[in-house]
Amino acid sequence: MSLRFEIHQKSGACGARLGRVETAHGGFDTPAFMPVGTQGTVKGLTPPMVAQTGAQILLGNTYHLMLRPGADLVAQMGGLHGFMGWDKPILTDSGGYQAYSMSDINAYDDDGVTFRSIVDGSKVRLTPERAIEVQNKLGADIIMALDDCPPSVDPATMNQSRLRIEAQQLKAGRVKRGYDHARRLDESNERTVQWLERCKAAHAREGEQALFGIVQGGTDLERRSKSAEQVTNIDLPGYAVGGVAVGEGFEDIVGVVEHTTGLLPAEKPRYLMGVGYERDIVAAVRSGVDMFDCVLPTRNGRNSNAFTRTGQIRLRNARFADDPGAIEAGCGCPACDPGRHGWETPGGAAISRAYIRHLFMAKEMLGAILVSLHNLHHFQRLMLDIRAAIGDDSWSALAEAWPVAAGAAVGASE
């Protein structure tokens, strides 16, 4: 069997549950947060560094790895685990989200997606069968079906950054003038389930790799219900909620996740793709979600933005130029508490905010490394505290310990 999921405990206050997933490369505790190693690496960090932050599973991306270095080479080098030197579980995303986000160089049809390679500009075809073939060769423990990810809300109502994506889609022909958002959601739902059927039929390593299906439907709850029914009618080891946090606000995210999660099989892992901020994660856990991934910890880390329990701080700011304090007092990450990780500093002192700011101002890569480590540890610490809150239903204590997520940690009934 490719995957085994056990639920150890359920919260008495909400839909949250404690569990564990076992795969061919070991297990991970749930709720779990997966650092993103898109191209076979978590940028700037060695696998032991990533494991040191508490990560038990990583995410890689089919879209990028099929372009460079190619699935055949990865397979030749022992699969993705051997190639990148990570001996714990790996999940690979199919590339459906990249097809959405890089819409200016992609074009959908009912059979698949055609796009220009971001490596050399060549024409590349990604079909459900090809997505599974590549993932079979990469050898991840959990693989995702190719889906058609639509805009979550009508592009005309999006904020400016998302309107730029819509403009790209219009230029590429994916969004026509006179765009009908309801029709686009229906098209996405039909393609997603048809492609899932093709993915399952093409899957050649069912005994080793667990295939997850993805529910779409935008913020339309009726269409979410239809998609969930269609996707879960196909028996799979787990299911995901896709197309979330791609332009909608927090309330819409919570509404979609609460609605959709309840439609997924309770005995199988539930994965919310690409989410997100602390309050998003806490709210989703309370709805019954088990797995998360997001680029925020490392992407923000590379840009000097450090996550803390009270909110983000930007370490490039001049106010940190002579600040001797740690990124966050009481944090146990390698930057804030080096001694805990075998890194001896004079007097056992933390790496100062002043030094980290200097590194960024001098364009030294160590700054990005230190803040990325801190951010990854921050999210793994959040997951530990969430699991503790589920274990003893101490949601008010979680809210007190994590002000940044306090509004999501305690439900209206509490």
FENJOMO-V969389 format. One line per field, one symbol per residue. phi: phi as a letter, one per 40 degrees, with the letter a starting at -180 (. if undefined). psi: psi as a letter, one per 30 degrees, with the letter a starting at -180 (. if undefined). burial: I if it has 24 or more other ideal C-beta (glycine too) atoms within 12 Angstrom, else O. A space follows every 50 residues. Layout:
BEGIN
phi=???
psi=???
burial=???
END
This chain:
BEGIN
phi=.cabbbccabccbaccacaabbbcbhbacbcbbbccbdbgacdgbcdccc ccchcbabbbbcdccccachcccdcccggcdcccgbbbdbbbcchccccc cbccbbacaccibbaccccbgccbbbbdccccdcccccgccbbbccbbcc dcbddcbcccccccccccccccgcbccgdbccccccccdcccccccdccc ccccbccbbccbcbcbhgcccccccccccccccccacabbbbgbgbhccd ccdccccdccdcccdccbcbbccgbicdccccccdcchcbbaaacddccc dcbgcbcbcbhcbbccdcccdbccccdacgcbccccaddcbgbcbdggcc cccccccddcccfcccdcccccddcccdcccdcccccccccbfccccccc cbdcbdcccbcccb
psi=kfkkkkjekkkffagkkkakkkafhalkkkkkkjkjiehgkjkfkleeee efffkfklklkeeeffejfkeeeeeeggleeeefhjgllkkkkffeeeee fhffglkllffakklkkfegglkkkjleeeeeeeeeeegleklkkkljjl kelkffglleefeeeeeeeeefgejlkgkjeeeeeeeeeeeeeeeeeeee efjfhfffkkkklkkagbgjeeeeeeeeeeeffjklfllljlhkhhflle eeeeeeeeeeefflkfglkkkjkgkbleeeeeeeeffgkfkllkfeeeee efggjkklfgllkjffkffgegjfllekkfkglfefieefggjklkggll kleeeeeeeeeghkfeeeeeeeeeeeeeeeeeeeeeeeeeeghheeeeee fiefgefffklef.
burial=OIIOIOIOOOIOIIIIIIIIIIIIIOOIIIIIIIIIIIIIIIIIIOIOII IIIIIIIIIIIIIIIIIOOIIOOIIOOOIIIOIIIIIIIIIIIIIIIIII IIIOIIIIOOOIIOIOOOOOOOOIIIIIIIIIIIIIIIIIIIIIIIIIII IIIIIOOIOOOIOOIIOIIOOIOIIOOOIOIOOIIIIIIIIIIIIIIIII OIIOIOOIIIIIIIIIIIIIOOIIOIIIOIIIOIOIIIIIIIIIIIIIOI OIIIIIIIIIIIIIIOOIIIIIIIIIIIIIIIIIIIIIIIIIIIIIIIOI IIOIIIIIIOOIIOIIOOOIOOOOIIIIOOIIIIIIIIOOIOOOOOOOOI IIIIIIIIIIOOOOOOIIIIIIIIIIIIIIIIIIIIIIIIIOIIIOOIIO IIOIIIIIIIIOOO
END
